[in-house]
Amino acid sequence: MGGGAGAGPSGAVGGGGGQGGLGGFGVVDTVTVGLVPDGLAVSPTGAGAGNVYVANGYINTVSVIDPVTNTVIGTVGVGDRPVGVAVSPTGAAAGNVYVTNFDGDTVSVIDPVTNTVIGTVGVGDRPVGVAVSPTGAVAGSVYVANRFDGTVSVIDPVTNTVIGTVGVGDLPVGVAVSPTGAAAGNVYVTNFGGDTVSVIDPATNTVIGTVGVGDLPVGVAVSPIGAAAGNVYVTNSGSDTVSVIDPVTNTVIGTVGVGDGPRGLAVSPTGGTAGYVFVANTGSDTVSVIDAVTNTVIGTVGVGVLPSGVAVSPIGAAAGNVYVTNGGGAALSVLAGYLG
């Protein structure tokens, strides 16, 4: 990584190149949530628009955070060991929050108006990642990666029932849906045990491609914006890299070295961080910032202990802010600033 090596007041370590380095981007706040926070999501719409939802794995709750005050405004009891979180961006269930319960083999559905669980859906064995389709004929459908039985459950958001089960690779963990481009609506699933990504056609709920990536892939995200729109990013926790996949050819077109044990990641859709990729490095307590145009790390930000999940606000006063769960305690780091 180019640039200076000194940590500034924000905990940011500067980097040159790309779209201009980190500038003033860094940690601006820390929010106390529940013990062992893991997955998280920011609502793009509805009554909870802009709110941040954090799964607290140790105490079986979800913290609801106001993005303006960075304070917890609600706590929702869910199932046993919540891990993944997603919010529906569209359709009859727009704004509903979906939480995977790893030890309960269920998904909790939260109403964003009342912050109460309005449904519980039985899925496969040890669900981890969850994502909601933002586009296409099946927009609003919920996809859940079931780690121990090698499947993805497809949930109808209106009836909150499983309407399909797709066999994927070995130990699936992460899942994302493309919002744009030639592959819009396609579902991408990381297979931790197989070092691959499965590509699912949402119309047929069948695997239409398998992409070899790095060692022990975990997180997956798709760029919604800019020159890299539609590109798929995968964290490889065993090789300390991020694989970049072309959605048209389903081939790896770039490999980016990041920190130790990368896990969660997200691509910003808006604001001063638009188009940049943010990667939580669990082993080095940092977030790597990737320029999606050059596929290079432009800087690294120190956060809390054992960072795991990453989400970016798509809306409101906090649009472009980056949220990182720190699984080594009970803290959420809030990162903000202009990149470019």
N, C-alpha and C positions, 0 to 999 in steps of 0.2 A: 504494500500500500504506500502510495506516495504521500508527500506532505509532512507536516510537523508531527512530533510524537508526544507533545505535551498535552495533558488533560486540562481543559478549560473549566470554568465554573459550572458548566452544564454537564460535565462528565464526558464531553465529546472529544474524540481524538481526530484531528483534522486529516483530510485526505485531498489530494489534488486530482485534477482530471475530470472526466465525465462532464456533468453539467455545472460544475463550479464549486465542488467541495461542500462541506457541511455548513459553512457560514455560522449563523447563530443557532442552528438546530441542535436541540439536546433535551435533557430531562427538565421539565418545568414544574412538575408536581409529583407527589407520591400519595396514593390513596390506600388506606388500610381496608382490606376486604376480609374474607374468611380464610381459614387455614388451607394451605396447599392449593392456591388458585391455579387453574390450568387453562382450559379453553375459554374463549370469550368472543363476543360479537357486538357490533354496533348496529342499532336499528336504522334502516334507511327510510322508514316511512311510518305513518300512522301516529297513534297517541304516544308511542314511546320513541318517536323519531329523534335520533341523536343519542339516546340513552345507551349506556354500555352495560352489557350483561356478562358477568363473570362466574364461571363454575368453580365452586370451592370444594375440591375433592374430598377433603378430610372430614368436613362437617355436613355434607349432603345439602348444600344450599346454593342458591344463585344470588349474588349481590347485584343490585341495580344502582347504577351510578349516574348522577346528573352531570352532563359534560360541561356545563357552564361553571358550576361551583366545585366540581370534582369531589363531591361528597356522596356517600351511600344514602339513597332515598328509599330503599326497600330491600328486603331479604325474603327470598322465596324458598321454602322447603321443597326439595325434589326427591329423586330416587337415590339408590345406594351408589355412592362414588361417582358423582357427575364429572364428566370429562370434556365433551365437546359441546359447542353452542353455535346455533345459527338462527338468523331471523329471516322470515319470509319477506321478500321485497315486493310481492305482487299477488293479485288474485283475491279470492274470498277470505283467505287467511293472512292477508298482508299485515305485517307487524307482529304476528305470533312468533313466539320464541320456542325453539326446539333444543332440548338438552339430552344428550346421551348419558345414561347411567350404566357405567361399566360393569359393576357388580350385580346390577339388577336386571340386566338384559332388557332394558326398556328405554323409551324416549318420553320425557315429560314435555307437555305442551303448555306454555305459559301465556295467559292473556295479558297484553301490555297495559291495558287500562286498569285492571284490578291487581296486577302482579300476583295472580293465583294460578295454580295448576288446573287447567280445564280438561285435560286428557292425558292418559298414559297408554302408550302403544308398545306392545311386546314385539321385540325384533329378534335378531340373531344372538349368537353367543359372544359376549363381551364387546358391545358397541363402543366405538371410539369417535371417529370423525363424523360430522354431519354437515350437509350443505343443502340449500334450496335453489331450485332452478329459477333464474330470473327471466327466462325468455322461452319462446317457442310454444308448440302445441301442448306441452306438459308443464308450462310455467306454474310454479308454486309447488311442484312435486318435491318431496323431501327424500334425500339419499343418505343412508346410514351405513358406514363401514363396520362390519362385524368381524373383529380381529380373529377370534378363535375358530370360526367355521368357514372362513374364506369366502364370505358373501357380502353383497350390498342389498339392504332392504330398501324398497321403494314405498313411500308412504303417501297416500292420498290426503291432502291437507284439509279437505272438506269433511271426510268421514273419519279421519285419523285412524285409518286401517292400512295394513300392509297389502299392497296390490301387486307386488312383484318381488322376486328374489333373484339376484344375478350372481352367478359364480364368478369370482375373480381370481387373484393370485394368492400366494401364501402370506398369511397374517396381514390383511388389509387394515390400514389405520387412518390415513388421511383421505379426504374427498373434497373435490371442488367442481363447480360447474362453470363452463365458459359463458360469459355474458355477451360476447360479441364476435364478429368475424365469420369466416367460413365454417368454423367448427362450433358456432354458437349453440348452446344447449348440450353439447357433449359433456359427459361426466368423466372426471379423471380421479383414479384411485391409486394411492401408493400402497405397494405390497412389501411390507417391511422384511418378510422372510424370503422374498424372491428377487429383491433388487430390481423391481420392475414397476411400471405404471400401467394399469389397465384403462383402456378408453372404452366407455360405454355409449352406445347410441340410445338416446332417450326415447326414441319412437318405438324401438323394438325391445329395449332392455336386454340387449346382447352386447358382448364384448366385440368390438370391431378392430381393436389394435392393442398390442402390448409393446411397451417401450422399455428397453433396458436403460437403467440409470446408474447411480452410484451405489455405495454400500449402505444398506439399512435405511432406505428412504422413509421419511415420516410425513412431513408437511407438504402441502401442495396448494398453489394459488394460481390464478389466471389474471393477466393484465387486462383491465377494462378500458384502457385509454392510451393514446399516443402511438408512436411509431411501432411499439412492441405490442400493441393491442392484440389479444388472443393468445399470446405466448404463454406457455405453462412453465411454472417454476417449482422445483422439487428440492427439498432439503434432504441431503444424504448424511445421516447422523454418524455413520461409521467412517466416512471418508472426508468429512468436514468440507463439503462442497454443496453447491446448488447447481442442479442440471436445468438447462433451458431447453424446452421442447417446442419445435415448430408444430402448430396445430394442423397444418395442411398435410405435411408428410409424416407426422408422428415419429420424428427423429430428433435426437439431441443435437442442437446447433451451438451449444456453448456450455462450458463448465466453469463455475466461478468459485474460487477458494474463499471460504469465510472463516468464522471462528470455530471453537472446539464444540463438537456435539450440536450442530444446528438442528432445530426442531420446528417450531412454528414460523410462519412467514405470511406476509400480506403485501399487496400492491396497492398503493394509494390511488383512489379514483379522482381526486380533486384537491384544490388548494395549493399551497406552497410546496407540498410534497408530491404532487400529482405525477404518476408514472414511475415513481421510485419503488424499489422492492426493499422490504425491511425483514431481517432474519434474526430470530432469537437464538443465540448461541448458549446453550445450557451449560456447557462445560467451562466457558470463559466469562460468564456473567456480562455479556455484551450484546448489542444489536449491531449487525452489519448493515450498511446502507449501500444498495446496489443501483448503479445507473443502468436502466434497462436498455438504453440505446447502445452503450458500449460493453455491457455485461462486465463491468468492473466495479470493485468496491471503492467508493469514494470517501469512506470514513467509517469509524466505529464509535458507538456510544456505550459508555458504561451504565448498566442499570442495576437491578437488585440481584439477589442470590437465586441461581437456577432459573433463569428466564425460560419460559416455555411457549406461551401463546402470544400471538400478535394480531391486532386488528386496527383498522384505520377508519376514522369517522368519515362518512360520505356526505354529511348534511349538517346544516345549522352553523352556529357560531364557532363550533369546534371542528368544522370540516377540515380534513387534512391532518388533524392530530392523530398521533400514533399511541396505541395502548399496549402495554406489555405486562403479562402476568409473571410474577416471580415465585416459582413453586417452592423455594426454600424457606418461605415464611408466610406472610399474609399481606403482601403488598402488590399494588398495581402502579407501574411507572407510566407517567404521561409525558410524551415527547412532542415537541412542537417547534416551529420555526420555518423559515423559508429556505428551500433548497434550490439552487440555480444561480 
